[in-house]
Amino acid sequence: QVQLVESGGGLVKAGGSLRLSCAASGRTYSIYNINWFRQAPGKEREFVAKITWSTGSTYYADSVKGRFTISRDNAKNTVYLQMSNLKPEDTAVYYCYADSDYWGQGTQVTVSS
């Protein structure tokens, strides 16, 4: 089993920044990728970014490319999502996901215009 705990969400004005954290525990040696997803009210959950645990290789959704940066600290078993130049359309609950099928509880990000 893998446990994931997100933190760092909050309310920010458009153009501002936030850093989300995803702390992993349990069988972390079994993790290959950690992903961030988000779900806005009335919308489906969508992919945001991914990082390969061992190599640090990253991949982003087009909607956040150039504004968000995913990174990891292997010693702390933590993945970060640095979000800059936030837009109101970034408002959502952000979830951390690790293969296979481990989800965190989510953290709310609200961007005001």
C-alpha positions as CSV (number, residue, x, y, z in Angstrom):
1,Q,0.0,0.0,0.0
2,V,1.0,3.6,-0.7
3,Q,-0.4,6.5,1.2
4,L,-0.4,10.0,-0.4
5,V,-1.1,13.3,1.5
6,E,-1.4,16.6,-0.4
7,S,-1.0,20.0,1.2
8,G,-0.4,23.6,0.1
9,G,-3.7,24.5,-1.4
10,G,-5.4,27.8,-0.7
11,L,-6.8,31.0,-2.1
12,V,-4.7,33.2,-4.4
13,K,-5.2,36.1,-6.8
14,A,-4.8,35.6,-10.5
15,G,-1.1,35.9,-11.4
16,G,0.0,34.6,-8.0
17,S,1.8,31.4,-7.1
18,L,1.3,28.3,-4.9
19,R,3.3,25.2,-4.2
20,L,1.5,22.0,-3.6
21,S,3.2,19.0,-1.8
22,C,2.4,15.3,-2.1
23,A,4.0,13.3,0.7
24,A,4.2,9.5,0.0
25,S,4.6,6.8,2.6
26,G,4.3,3.0,2.7
27,R,5.6,1.0,-0.2
28,T,7.2,3.9,-1.9
29,Y,9.7,1.6,-3.5
30,S,6.9,0.4,-5.8
31,I,6.1,3.8,-7.2
32,Y,7.1,4.4,-10.8
33,N,5.3,7.7,-11.6
34,I,3.6,10.3,-9.5
35,N,1.0,12.4,-11.2
36,W,-1.0,15.5,-10.3
37,F,-4.6,15.6,-11.5
38,R,-7.3,18.3,-10.9
39,Q,-11.0,18.4,-10.9
40,A,-13.0,21.6,-11.2
41,P,-16.7,21.8,-10.2
42,G,-18.9,20.1,-12.7
43,K,-16.0,18.9,-14.8
44,E,-14.1,15.6,-15.2
45,R,-10.8,15.0,-13.4
46,E,-8.0,16.0,-15.8
47,F,-4.3,15.3,-15.9
48,V,-1.9,18.1,-14.9
49,A,1.6,16.8,-14.7
50,K,3.7,13.6,-14.1
51,I,7.2,12.8,-12.8
52,T,9.0,9.5,-13.0
53,W,10.2,8.7,-9.5
54,S,13.5,7.3,-10.3
55,T,14.7,9.5,-13.2
56,G,12.9,12.8,-12.6
57,S,11.6,12.8,-16.1
58,T,8.5,15.1,-16.4
59,Y,5.5,15.6,-18.6
60,Y,2.8,18.4,-18.6
61,A,-0.6,19.0,-19.9
62,D,-0.6,21.8,-22.5
63,S,-2.8,24.0,-20.3
64,V,-0.1,24.3,-17.6
65,K,3.1,24.0,-19.6
66,G,5.4,26.9,-18.9
67,R,3.5,27.9,-15.7
68,F,3.7,24.7,-13.5
69,T,6.8,22.8,-12.5
70,I,6.7,19.3,-11.0
71,S,9.7,18.1,-9.0
72,R,10.6,15.5,-6.3
73,D,12.7,15.1,-3.2
74,N,13.5,11.4,-3.0
75,A,14.9,11.8,0.5
76,K,11.6,13.2,1.7
77,N,9.4,11.0,-0.5
78,T,7.7,14.1,-1.6
79,V,6.6,15.5,-4.9
80,Y,6.0,19.2,-5.4
81,L,3.9,21.1,-7.9
82,Q,5.0,24.7,-8.2
83,M,2.2,26.7,-9.8
84,S,2.9,30.2,-11.1
85,N,0.9,32.8,-13.1
86,L,-2.2,31.2,-11.8
87,K,-5.5,31.8,-13.6
88,P,-9.1,31.5,-12.4
89,E,-9.5,28.5,-14.7
90,D,-6.9,26.7,-12.5
91,T,-9.4,26.6,-9.7
92,A,-9.9,23.0,-8.8
93,V,-9.3,20.3,-6.2
94,Y,-5.8,19.0,-6.9
95,Y,-5.1,15.3,-6.4
96,C,-1.9,13.3,-6.2
97,Y,-1.9,9.9,-7.9
98,A,0.7,7.1,-7.8
99,D,0.6,3.9,-9.8
100,S,-1.2,1.7,-9.4
101,D,-4.3,3.4,-8.4
102,Y,-3.3,5.3,-5.2
103,W,-5.0,8.6,-4.7
104,G,-4.5,11.3,-2.1
105,Q,-7.5,13.1,-0.5
106,G,-7.0,16.3,-2.6
107,T,-6.3,19.9,-1.8
108,Q,-8.4,22.9,-2.9
109,V,-6.8,25.6,-5.0
110,T,-8.9,28.7,-5.6
111,V,-7.8,31.5,-7.9
112,S,-9.7,34.8,-7.8
113,S,-9.8,37.2,-10.7
